[in-house]
Amino acid sequence: MPATLRCDLAIVGGGLAGALIALAVHLRHPLLDVRLIEAGERIGGNHLWSFFAGDIARADRHLIAPLVAHAWPGYDVRFPAHARQLAQAYYTVRSTGLDAHARATLPRRALMTSRRVLACSPTAVVFANGERLTATGVIDARGAGDLALLDCGWQKFVGHEVRTTAPHGVARPMVMDATVPQIDGYRFVYLLPFSGDRLLVEDTYYSDTPALDVPALAARVEAYAAASGWTIAETLHREQGVLPVVHGGDFEAYWRSGGSKLAKAGVRAGLFHPTTGYSLPDAVRLAQLVAAQHDFSGAALHDLTYSYAARLWAARRFYRMLDLMLFKAADPDQRYRVLERFYRLPAPLVARFYAAHSTALDKVRVLSGRPPVPLGRAIAALRGAA
């Protein structure tokens, strides 16, 4: 007969959000029996996550600091009519580092990798092999719920980390190089220089569809490298992704789609920046919020994560409105103008925008003046914002 296991807190999904909760809870409650359950062999999968210095509160930095693999004091952006260097620090976390840190920090029993989950409830997890894990509380962090319940554009990308035969000369991250041909919506190339001869080259799109033509984008990555004068000696890492850029939808229905009474984290809880798709800052904040609790019952965890996600959904209406303008008011090959104009605004405003902490005055500044999209469509988009 299949075994029944027992723990205090079960976190289903060993991606960034789930792993950070496990780490934060273990640091705060070392005697609590926490289990981090992942279908794959490694925690974190195959990803790079980046964030700006202003995205993480000072009190929360201790949680993410051990995971930072690369750091730069500033970053660049480049558009057809505007280029700029910003002094805000930028950081990158590797999934390999997350996996190593989780294995070094958490008790061995806490990591349950290569375990496929059939179903979970607020107090139980059922595995594909028939085993059952009962818990005081369960948090589901397995990725998106039913995204059809949200109104989305899509940020999609293919990235190659390469070693070049000679120094590439990129000193800082290029967060957006939009001087490339505008294909399939707003297109830009993203660069992360990891050493003098290693860098990530990522071809990124804000597109109307989630369809990802990996060979085509991979070829454009290679073409960009060649046009930059770089000869690729070796491709060290490849990654790809499709992230929702949310401009409306039914949050309550989306929450229920992942289990109405089940605590959730990460994208499953709708916890990501509506415009950028960045999920790491929200993952850090939620992990710290969960770790500060003393009631780890399924009902208490649900109420905590639901109220937090619902509050952020309401507070981030402004960003969804901007997304709606980007996708519905701008012609696809002219969307870059929206970002080009945005990056002419003061650097502190840009930093607060990325942290999803825009002030009322910031919002006025972003919306003031003639919009870089057809005026009639802009007005229609503003009226339709949810």
Beta strands, then each sheet from edge to edge (+ up, - down):
strand 1: 4-12
strand 2: 34-37
strand 3: 48-52
strand 4: 68-72
strand 5: 75-79
strand 6: 82-86
strand 7: 90-94
strand 8: 111-112
strand 9: 117-121
strand 10: 124-127
strand 11: 132-140
strand 12: 150-164
strand 13: 174-177
strand 14: 186-195
strand 15: 198-207
strand 16: 232-249
strand 17: 263-264
sheet 1: 8+ 2+ 1+ 11+ 10- 9+
sheet 2: 8+ 2+ 1+ 11+ 17+
sheet 3: 3+ 7- 4+
sheet 4: 6+ 5- 13- 14+ 15- 12+ 16-
end
